[in-house]
Amino acid sequence: MYDIAIVGAGPAGSAAALAAARLGARVLLLDRADFPRDKACGDGIAPQALAVAARLGVTGLADGFTPVGSLALAGPGGARVARELPEPAYVIPREVFDARLVAAAVAAGAELRRHTVRELVVHRDCVVLGGGLAARVVVGADGANSTVRRLLGVPRNPAGALAVAVRAYAPMPTGAGAPPGTAVTGAGALPLRASPSGTADPAVEPGGDDGQRIVMAGGSSPAYAWSFPIGDGLRNVGYGELTATGQVSRTRLLERMHELLGDTDPAGLSLARAHHLPLSTRRPAPGHGRVLLAGDALSLINPFTGEGIFYALVSGELAGHAAVTPGGARAGAAYARALRQRLGRHLRHTAAVAWLTARPWLVDAGIRAAARDRRIFDGLVGLGLGDGLLSPRLLGAVARAAVHRTR
């Protein structure tokens, strides 16, 4: 019998395997696919995610990829900001990133096996997965359409807490690689202006790399398109929106992406795939006795940005630690407590931000505030990509920007 069986070898599952293996547990890591494999995602890897991986003893995940130092935002009403990121991020295709994490988990002692889980029976002292597989604790890290979650009887997120997105790969647009002193925005390369003091316009700061770009859509539901440079003339592009029905066609999503980005050629796209994003605003209980849920299976998707890799690594790490609780019967309670302590306040704050961003004029106010104050920009990045909080300074700055606009 294994100490822990993990269903799903993505970031959450690999993090759980790493955490448990480093504590001496006998770990089984299951996935229905062989690695490397493609995964629909924006491929953005925040420095906060890499820090969690490093804490698990994994380095080199970004080897061979160029750090991305800047981010440009365009609001639904025309507000814009482009600034250097507090720390560089990376854009790493999940085919590469996930395979590197899996390799690290195996190197740490986890046993990797290709297997499709179709049953889950919880006994007093173990969990049986079928096929002769049993473990003291099971972690369901099998994504947005989690089989483990379904077998537990936990329903999927309702439509109001579900986003849908499309991702594709495309060539970098003509003129990419703008020289220092420009910032790429929804309207192309925007020259930096000098202020009367001789410094750069506070809305934009010099950046010599091809930065990440996000263009917000107007309307009653939060939505945005993205363009994230990978390197070698390639970028990850996509579009996502909150859905009231859960059903949006891939064609419609691609059309909205083309409209917002304005520099994508439909004929030049490859690997266009749509996927659902269960948002953290309606996440279920994380622990069910000996069965835990982590990552997308727990609906740990930031409702503000759609980011999930940081959450996946954090929740996987905590699940792996909880799984080695003596006997395993209290693993669920230990995991729920640890997750609440680590992310509870942040998740409440992102839920508040998601409610606010349903108002396009507030999105523009936030972008204008970020253009005026570097600290506001950094705060928004922390909320969207890591475990940042809504500070009084951030709220006050957005409120002032909103009031100023209405006068």
PyMOL commands that set and color helices and strands:
alter all, ss='L'
color gray80, all
select helices_A, chain A and resi 11-22+47-55+94-107+147-151+159-161+250-261+266-268+280-282+295-298+309-323+331-356+360-372+374-385+392-406
alter helices_A, ss='H'
color red, helices_A
select strands_A, chain A and resi 2-7+27-31+44-45+68-74+80-91+111-114+121-122+127-130+133-140+162-171+182-185+188-191+212-216+223-231+234-242+270-278+287-288+291-293
alter strands_A, ss='S'
color yellow, strands_A
deselect
rebuild
show_as cartoon
